[in-house]
Amino acid sequence: MSKLTNECIRVASRPSGIPAAEHFRRTSEAVPELGPGKILVQNQWLSIEPAMRGWLADANNYASVPVGDVMRSLCVGTVVDSAADGYNKGDRLMGWFGWQHYAVITPDAIVQNISTTDLEPSLYLGVLGLNGVTAATALDKLGQPQAGETVVVSTAAGGVGSCVGQLAKALGCRTVGLTSTPEKAEACKTQFGYDHVINYKTDDIAAALKDACPDGVHVYFDNTSGRISDAVMPQLAIGARVVICGTASISSWDPAPMGPRIERILLTRRARMQGFIQFDHMDTYPSYVRQLEDMVRTGKLHHREHITDGLDTAMGAIQELYQGQNLGKRLVRL
Amino acid sequence: MSKLTNECIRVASRPSGIPAAEHFRRTSEAVPELGPGKILVQNQWLSIEPAMRGWLADANNYASVPVGDVMRSLCVGTVVDSAADGYNKGDRLMGWFGWQHYAVITPDAIVQNISTTDLEPSLYLGVLGLNGVTAATALDKLGQPQAGETVVVSTAAGGVGSCVGQLAKALGCRTVGLTSTPEKAEACKTQFGYDHVINYKTDDIAAALKDACPDGVHVYFDNTSGRISDAVMPQLAIGARVVICGTASISSWDPAPMGPRIERILLTRRARMQGFIQFDHMDTYPSYVRQLEDMVRTGKLHHREHITDGLDTAMGAIQELYQGQNLGKRLVRL
């Protein structure tokens, strides 16, 4: 196996805002011999996540990737060689294998074994992966939507948002999605089943929300912060729950940008606002995946993928994500 | 009974900011005959609450008092005459009897019968009343402090804050109080048992908090919003709980003043921020009063009262409260 050459994308420098291709570099190196307990995985799919901006940021972050390291990424790959009990050549795995062709890992890097054969493996990086599970877990544990309530999603067509909308709809909620282009708005309506779709770039957000949410907003699933949130917050219903799952509209938090204070809204509406990070909830990951697999099989959970081919296309992909150029889960196929 | 004359303080106009004496007027009128089911109460104690500013505000409020009405207030009074089953002359009651000498009420205005004889009745407007019960309920249900955690209170010497500090201390927490004068700081240390006291008018709040909270802030019990909160929020610990119980430092919310955005803090710390209004929790009021009575009896819960005499002194009292002139629960004795 030592004859294999690995191609990797490493962190070249720490971006101050959104990571671009220039913050990465490609390296070529020999794949090391497998030590005991190790597994050699060949990646087929790499994931591009909005959270990667946070992993590359210095300040206020929970999990920085050091400069020089292979870029952290969830991937789907196949076991090529194994010196670890319970893992065999040909096993399909999803886990933290990084932006590279080959990864030598220990089992703690594995998020899940993909044992299904009827579902596309790439789904385990999207609708059946971190996106879908984040949506299901955060909506269930923090959002706690009840049938008949109104659920507003701030990135309605995105990987997480599109799942939130469909999960809330399946629970009997009225769903309202905010998105940025007519193409995404169309997908929100036809594919993701939103009851109302608001284009936050062209519509008067506050007025459109008032029309779409006559009883107020019971659950606000927020992936953006910024001016979308500023329009949603004053329309919270009594007892509303706000799930903070991302802050995609703000490019730098050092120092924190100013916005309208929200304490009075939280007080008068007895509302709850809470931050969510999936890594705190990995114990319940498998059970949410089962639930999502069932919904995909029965046609209740739709998804889109935006795929580019080749390792090098990963380098600019985070920036493209923040420019809103993708429609659906952003993946790199190797 | 119809010969009795009632003196009342009524709402004269709606203040745009903090209510002052000019927003009230005194009226004199006959006490009406008692109809069936009614109770005539003679007030002995009137309560002055920070929340009264909200009750008098137009916008974004949950419970406005109409202009012309007797000012809403919790009071302690004695039954003078009763045409309601279960209530007899001489009974001591705490409830919504208003800023007036006499109130003709129905039993739904009563918050509780005061059946204890070993505790001063005025306590049922403070440490054993809405203040104490708010502190106990919000800390328990929303703050959920654990032994060894750090609890920060933004109005440490106030009616609610002083109870929060003592309750948290009794649970084994490290308590840090913010207050505004050396006199209040002294009371926080000697009477309310805070481990650390910060004068938010003279100290560097952020630096003082960093010294006082080396493990971060696990529970922030906020009665102020504003610059105190701006210093506390970045020091939240992972999994912190923020209880929004009041917004005393902000005089107008229309429009909402600007402050540093907090979404990123909530996300990276997986923190929860929630508004609390005691009126949502009246079912558990009696059980928290029992708990507080026991603590008062055993000397574990101290309090201060700031008393003025005569109905007219109520009119300027809300403004005085916001000017920080009081030390302890603000009461008017009739």
Contacts between the chains, C-beta under 8 A, distances in Angstrom:
chain1	res1	chain2	res2	distance
A	54	B	268	7.9
A	60	B	264	6.0
A	60	B	265	7.4
A	60	B	268	5.4
A	61	B	268	6.4
A	62	B	268	5.2
A	222	B	263	7.1
A	225	B	261	6.3
A	225	B	263	4.2
A	225	B	264	7.4
A	229	B	263	7.0
A	244	B	263	5.2
A	244	B	266	4.9
A	244	B	267	4.8
A	245	B	267	7.5
A	246	B	267	7.3
A	247	B	263	5.2
A	247	B	264	5.3
A	247	B	267	6.3
A	250	B	261	7.1
A	250	B	263	7.7
A	250	B	264	7.2
A	253	B	261	7.9
A	253	B	264	4.5
A	255	B	260	7.2
A	256	B	260	4.0
A	256	B	261	5.2
A	256	B	262	7.5
A	256	B	264	6.7
A	256	B	265	7.8
A	257	B	260	7.5
A	257	B	261	5.5
A	258	B	258	4.5
A	258	B	259	6.6
A	258	B	260	6.2
A	258	B	261	6.9
A	259	B	258	6.6
A	259	B	259	7.3
A	259	B	260	7.9
A	259	B	261	4.4
A	260	B	255	7.2
A	260	B	256	4.0
A	260	B	257	7.5
A	260	B	258	6.1
A	260	B	259	7.9
A	261	B	225	6.3
A	261	B	250	7.0
A	261	B	253	7.9
A	261	B	256	5.2
A	261	B	257	5.5
A	261	B	258	6.9
A	261	B	259	4.4
A	262	B	256	7.4
A	262	B	262	7.6
A	263	B	222	7.1
A	263	B	225	4.2
A	263	B	229	7.0
A	263	B	244	5.2
A	263	B	247	5.2
A	263	B	250	7.7
A	263	B	275	7.8
A	264	B	60	6.1
A	264	B	225	7.3
A	264	B	247	5.3
A	264	B	250	7.2
A	264	B	253	4.5
A	264	B	256	6.7
A	265	B	60	7.4
A	265	B	256	7.8
A	265	B	275	7.8
A	266	B	244	4.9
A	266	B	273	6.2
A	266	B	274	6.6
A	266	B	275	3.9
A	267	B	244	4.8
A	267	B	245	7.5
A	267	B	246	7.3
A	267	B	247	6.3
A	267	B	275	3.9
A	267	B	276	7.4
A	267	B	277	7.0
A	268	B	54	7.8
A	268	B	60	5.4
A	268	B	61	6.4
A	268	B	62	5.3
A	268	B	275	6.9
A	268	B	277	7.8
A	269	B	275	6.4
A	270	B	274	7.6
A	270	B	275	4.8
A	270	B	276	6.9
A	270	B	277	5.5
A	270	B	280	5.9
A	271	B	274	7.1
A	271	B	275	5.6
A	272	B	272	6.5
A	272	B	273	7.3
A	272	B	274	4.2
A	272	B	275	7.7
A	273	B	266	6.2
A	273	B	272	7.3
A	273	B	273	4.7
A	273	B	274	7.2
A	274	B	266	6.6
A	274	B	270	7.6
A	274	B	271	7.1
A	274	B	272	4.2
A	274	B	273	7.2
A	275	B	263	7.8
A	275	B	265	7.8
A	275	B	266	3.9
A	275	B	267	3.9
A	275	B	268	6.9
A	275	B	269	6.3
A	275	B	270	4.8
A	275	B	271	5.6
A	275	B	272	7.7
A	276	B	267	7.4
A	276	B	270	6.9
A	277	B	267	7.0
A	277	B	268	7.8
A	277	B	270	5.6
A	280	B	270	5.9
